[in-house]
């Protein structure tokens, strides 16, 4: 299939780059005494020390790079051999492929390199990250992996159709107007006033720290989701995003186990929503890795939703609402609590400040549970849970009438059985 090969020869230079600031910090901190005794100007010693430290790290990284090879074997599996002292051999079954993502961290982008992340279904360490390849080599490897997985001819690059793009202004406004962020900023302003009146300027240090937390969260997500674009490709929905570090990932529709439409209070004036997804087996180590779109007009979000859940009309779901007595269990949210079952999906609704509509296809539901706490039992209420793969979407019809849950649970089991027979 593919002969063993190495990543780009520039990889050790990029991987050793963190040694430069680390060496400078050493001479500022623990190595300050060395600077004083030597009599050499700090700048000279710091530069020389940083270069020596960088050279050592490059040498070690080069040895590791030389001993690391990857290839696709005759069985169609991705193999990776690595290790200096202790050799490691890894093998991913591409027949269980979940995603092939191309990520461009900031330092790697400066060298014209990217990393390729290959992930398969399964527990434990089910991912291989290849650092670093040229963009052309990464695209070629990704195409080969998809060709092996789907046994398709790949002489032409997959065609894509743009579906949505999030303008920077809308993204920033959406992040600032999220219920949590807006609440923290409001609390910071109130704390600023109270502190300045009671403790004077000295107490403002705490306010600066507290106020920086929501701002830091906004900046982090803004950088991660900048220029967020969604396109339809032959493999699924291609998502590209990022400012300092760019990321490209593909969401195959058949891997989506559940979706959630999120509508914070301050977004409703503009009709904005966020769509999150649970993707089976995918490890999430990025900022909001399971966001289908971070902020979009509802109509645009529903068009994207139709790509992963076709034939589902969200606005026509036949919700059964919680009874009025549920106000004693959930006084703030009881009016929005509801559950719906159609031949295609089970859906639940919850929230007040932030409304959430969660949807899961019957074929992806793994089990159905009914729970009833003592407070629910007191008022004849119960909760039905549709368990899906681990992820950000929770499909649970909370605090519904006990008699409604008694009918909904077996109905969902029947729909699950029919969906599996059809599939």
C-alpha positions in Angstrom: 0.0 0.0 0.0 2.6 2.5 1.1 6.3 2.2 1.9 7.6 3.3 5.3 8.5 7.0 5.4 9.3 9.8 7.8 7.7 13.1 8.4 9.3 16.3 7.1 13.0 16.8 7.9 12.1 20.2 9.3 10.0 18.6 12.1 12.9 18.5 14.7 13.4 22.3 14.2 9.8 23.0 15.0 9.5 20.4 17.9 12.6 21.9 19.6 11.4 25.5 19.3 10.0 25.6 22.9 13.6 25.2 24.2 14.4 28.8 23.3 12.1 30.6 25.7 12.8 27.9 28.3 16.5 28.6 28.2 16.0 32.4 28.5 13.7 31.8 31.6 16.5 29.6 33.1 18.9 32.5 33.0 16.3 34.9 34.5 15.5 32.5 37.3 17.7 29.7 38.6 20.6 30.7 36.3 20.8 34.3 37.5 23.7 33.5 39.8 25.7 32.2 36.8 25.1 35.5 35.0 26.4 37.5 37.9 29.5 35.4 38.5 30.5 35.2 34.8 30.4 39.0 34.3 29.1 38.4 30.8 26.2 40.7 29.8 22.9 39.1 30.4 21.7 39.5 26.8 24.8 37.8 25.3 24.6 34.9 27.8 20.9 34.4 27.3 21.2 34.3 23.5 24.2 31.9 23.6 22.5 29.7 26.2 19.3 29.6 24.3 21.0 28.6 21.1 23.0 25.9 22.8 19.9 24.6 24.5 18.0 24.7 21.2 20.8 22.8 19.4 20.7 20.1 22.1 16.9 19.7 21.8 17.2 19.7 18.0 19.7 16.8 18.2 17.4 14.8 20.4 14.4 15.6 18.3 16.3 14.6 15.2 17.2 11.2 16.6 13.6 10.6 17.5 12.5 11.7 14.0 15.0 9.3 12.4 13.6 6.4 14.4 10.0 7.3 13.6 8.4 5.9 10.5 4.8 5.4 9.3 3.1 3.6 6.5 -0.1 1.9 5.4 0.3 -1.9 5.3 -1.2 -4.4 2.9 -4.2 -4.9 5.3 -5.1 -1.3 5.0 -4.0 -0.3 8.5 -1.9 2.7 9.5 1.4 1.7 11.2 3.7 3.9 13.3 7.1 2.7 14.7 8.9 5.1 17.0 11.1 5.3 20.1 14.8 5.8 20.8 15.6 3.5 23.7 12.3 1.6 23.9 10.8 0.9 20.5 7.0 1.3 20.1 4.9 -0.1 17.3 1.3 1.1 16.9 -1.4 0.0 14.5 -4.7 1.7 13.7 -7.4 -0.2 11.8 -8.5 2.3 9.2 -11.7 0.3 8.6 -12.8 1.9 11.9 -11.9 5.4 10.8 -13.6 8.2 12.6 -11.8 11.3 11.3 -8.6 12.5 9.5 -7.9 16.1 10.6 -5.2 18.5 9.4 -4.1 21.0 12.1 -1.6 23.8 11.6 -0.2 25.0 14.9 1.3 28.5 14.9 5.0 27.6 14.9 4.5 24.8 12.3 2.7 27.2 10.0 5.8 29.5 10.1 7.7 26.6 8.6 5.0 25.7 6.1 4.1 22.5 8.0 1.0 20.9 9.4 0.2 17.9 11.6 -2.2 15.0 10.6 -4.5 13.5 13.2 -5.9 10.1 12.4 -8.6 8.8 14.8 -10.5 5.5 14.8 -13.4 4.2 16.9 -12.4 2.4 20.1 -11.5 3.0 23.7 -8.1 4.1 25.0 -5.4 5.6 22.7 -7.1 5.4 19.3 -5.3 8.3 17.7 -2.1 8.8 15.8 -0.7 12.3 15.4 2.0 12.8 12.7 4.1 15.9 13.3 4.9 17.4 10.8 4.2 17.2 7.1 4.1 19.7 4.3 0.5 20.7 3.3 0.8 18.8 0.0 2.0 15.6 1.7 -0.7 15.9 4.4 -3.4 16.3 1.8 -2.0 13.3 -0.2 -1.9 11.2 3.0 -5.4 12.1 3.9 -6.7 11.3 0.4 -4.9 7.9 0.6 -6.4 7.1 4.0 -9.9 8.0 2.7 -9.3 5.9 -0.4 -8.3 2.9 1.6 -11.3 3.4 4.0 -13.9 3.8 1.3 -12.3 1.8 -1.5 -12.9 4.8 -3.9 -10.8 6.1 -6.7 -9.1 9.3 -5.6 -7.5 10.6 -8.8 -9.3 13.9 -8.3 -9.5 16.0 -5.2 -12.8 15.8 -3.4 -15.2 18.5 -4.5 -16.6 20.7 -1.7 -19.6 23.1 -1.5 -19.5 25.9 1.0 -22.4 25.9 3.4 -21.7 28.5 6.1 -19.1 30.9 7.4 -19.1 32.8 10.7 -18.1 36.5 10.4 -15.6 37.7 13.0 -17.9 40.3 14.3 -20.8 37.9 14.9 -18.4 35.4 16.5 -17.1 38.1 18.9 -20.6 39.4 19.7 -21.8 35.9 20.3 -19.0 35.1 22.7 -19.5 38.3 24.7 -23.3 37.8 24.9 -23.3 34.2 26.1 -25.2 33.9 29.3 -22.2 32.7 31.3 -19.8 35.4 29.9 -22.3 38.2 30.3 -23.1 37.1 33.8 -19.4 37.0 34.8 -18.8 40.4 33.3 -21.8 41.9 35.1 -20.7 40.4 38.4 -17.2 41.9 37.8 -18.7 45.3 37.3 -20.7 45.0 40.5 -17.6 43.7 42.3 -15.6 46.7 41.0 -18.1 49.2 42.4 -18.4 47.5 45.8 -14.6 47.0 46.1 -13.7 50.5 45.2 -16.2 51.9 47.7 -15.3 49.5 50.6 -11.6 48.7 50.2 -10.2 51.3 47.9 -7.7 50.8 45.0 -5.8 48.0 46.8 -8.9 45.7 46.5 -9.1 46.2 42.7 -6.4 43.5 42.2 -8.9 40.8 42.9 -11.4 42.4 40.5 -8.8 42.5 37.7 -8.1 38.8 38.2 -11.8 37.9 38.4 -12.7 40.0 35.4 -9.9 38.5 33.3 -11.3 35.0 33.5 -14.3 35.7 31.2 -12.2 37.8 28.8 -9.6 35.0 28.6 -12.3 32.5 27.8 -13.6 34.8 25.0 -10.1 35.4 23.5 -9.3 31.7 23.6 -12.5 30.7 21.8 -12.3 33.6 19.4 -8.8 32.6 18.3 -9.8 28.9 18.0 -13.1 29.6 16.0 -11.9 32.5 13.9 -12.9 32.2 10.2 -15.1 29.2 11.0 -16.2 27.6 7.8 -18.4 24.6 7.0 -18.4 22.9 3.6 -20.0 19.7 2.2 -17.5 17.2 0.8 -17.8 13.6 -0.3 -16.6 12.4 3.1 -19.0 14.6 5.2 -19.0 18.1 6.6 -15.5 19.8 6.5 -14.9 22.3 9.2 -12.0 24.7 9.0 -11.2 27.2 11.8 -8.5 29.0 13.7 -6.4 32.2 13.6 -3.0 31.4 15.2 -3.5 27.6 14.9 -5.7 26.4 12.0 -7.6 23.2 12.1 -9.4 21.2 9.5 -11.6 18.3 10.4 -14.3 16.2 8.7 -17.5 15.1 10.4 -19.0 12.0 8.7 -22.8 12.2 9.1 -23.1 8.5 10.1 -20.7 9.2 13.1 -23.0 11.8 14.6 -24.9 10.3 17.6 -26.7 13.4 18.9 -27.0 17.1 18.3 -28.0 20.1 20.4 -29.4 23.5 19.4 -28.4 26.0 22.1 -30.0 29.4 22.3 -28.6 31.8 25.1 -31.0 34.5 26.3 -29.1 37.5 24.8 -28.8 35.8 21.4 -32.5 35.5 20.9 -33.0 39.1 19.8 -30.9 38.3 16.7 -32.2 34.8 16.4 -28.8 33.2 16.8 -28.1 29.7 18.0 -25.1 27.3 18.5 -25.1 23.7 17.3 -23.0 21.1 19.1 -22.7 17.4 18.2 -21.6 14.2 19.9 -19.4 12.2 17.6 -18.8 8.6 18.6 -15.2 7.7 19.6 -13.7 11.2 19.0 -11.4 12.5 21.6 -11.9 16.1 22.4 -8.7 18.0 23.3 -9.4 21.3 21.5 -11.5 24.3 22.4 -15.1 23.3 21.7 -14.1 20.4 19.4 -17.7 19.2 18.9 -19.2 22.5 17.6 -20.9 22.2 14.3 -21.3 26.0 14.2 -20.5 28.4 17.1 -23.0 31.1 16.3 -25.4 31.4 13.3 -28.9 32.5 12.4 -31.4 29.8 13.3 -32.3 29.2 9.6 -28.7 28.7 8.6 -28.1 26.4 11.6 -31.1 24.3 10.7 -29.8 23.9 7.1 -26.6 22.5 8.6 -28.5 20.3 10.9 -30.3 18.8 7.9 -26.9 17.6 6.6 -26.5 15.3 9.6 -30.1 14.7 10.4 -32.0 14.6 7.1 -35.9 14.4 7.1 -36.1 15.9 10.6 -38.2 19.1 10.9 -37.1 20.6 14.2 -39.9 23.1 14.3 -42.5 20.4 13.9 -41.4 18.1 16.7 -44.4 16.9 18.7 -43.2 17.9 22.2 -45.0 16.7 25.3 -44.4 19.3 27.9 -43.9 18.9 31.7 -47.1 19.3 33.8 -47.7 22.5 35.8 -46.8 20.6 39.0 -43.2 20.4 37.7 -42.9 24.0 38.9 -42.3 22.6 42.4 -39.3 20.6 41.2 -37.9 23.1 38.6 -39.4 26.5 39.4 -37.3 28.4 36.8 -37.3 25.9 33.8 -40.5 23.8 34.1 -42.2 25.7 31.2 -39.6 24.6 28.7 -39.2 21.0 29.8 -40.5 18.6 27.1 -39.8 15.4 25.2 -40.8 14.3 21.7 -40.5 11.0 19.7 -40.9 10.7 16.0 -40.2 7.7 13.7 -36.7 9.2 13.1 -35.5 10.7 16.4 -36.1 11.3 20.1 -35.8 15.0 21.2 -35.8 16.8 24.5 -36.0 20.4 25.5 -34.8 22.2 28.6 -33.4 25.5 30.0 -34.7 29.1 30.5 -31.7 31.5 30.4 -30.2 29.1 27.8 -32.7 27.0 25.8 -31.4 23.6 24.6 -33.1 21.2 22.1 -31.2 17.9 22.0 -31.9 15.3 19.3 -30.7 11.8 18.8 -31.6 9.3 16.0 -33.1 6.1 17.3 -30.4 4.0 15.7 -27.8 5.9 17.8 -29.5 5.5 21.2 -27.7 2.8 23.2 -30.2 2.5 26.1 -33.2 4.0 27.7 -33.4 4.8 31.4 -36.2 6.1 33.7 -35.1 7.8 36.9 -37.2 9.2 39.7 -35.8 11.1 42.7 -37.7 11.5 46.0 -38.8 15.0 45.1 -40.0 13.9 41.7 -41.9 11.0 43.3 -43.6 13.4 45.6 -45.2 15.2 42.7 -45.7 12.3 40.3 -42.8 13.2 38.0 -40.0 11.2 36.3 -37.1 11.6 33.9 -36.5 9.6 30.8 -32.9 9.3 29.5 -31.8 8.3 26.0 -28.2 7.3 26.4 -25.9 8.0 23.5 -22.1 7.9 23.1 -20.2 10.1 25.6 -20.1 13.7 24.5 -21.5 17.2 25.1 -25.1 16.4 24.2 -27.4 15.1 27.0 -30.7 13.7 25.7 -33.0 13.6 28.8 -36.7 14.5 29.2 -36.6 15.9 32.7 -39.4 16.1 35.3 -42.2 14.9 33.0 -45.5 13.5 34.2 -45.0 10.0 35.5 -47.7 8.6 33.3 -46.1 10.2 30.2 -42.7 8.7 30.9 -44.3 5.3 31.4 -45.5 5.6 27.7 -42.5 7.3 26.3 -39.8 4.8 27.5 -41.3 1.7 25.9 -42.1 3.6 22.8 -38.5 4.7 22.4 -37.3 1.1 22.9 -39.7 0.0 20.0 -38.4 2.8 17.8 -34.8 1.8 18.5 -35.6 -1.8 17.6 -37.2 -0.7 14.3 -34.3 1.6 13.4 -31.8 -1.2 13.9 -33.8 -3.6 11.7 -34.0 -0.9 9.0 -30.3 -0.3 9.3 
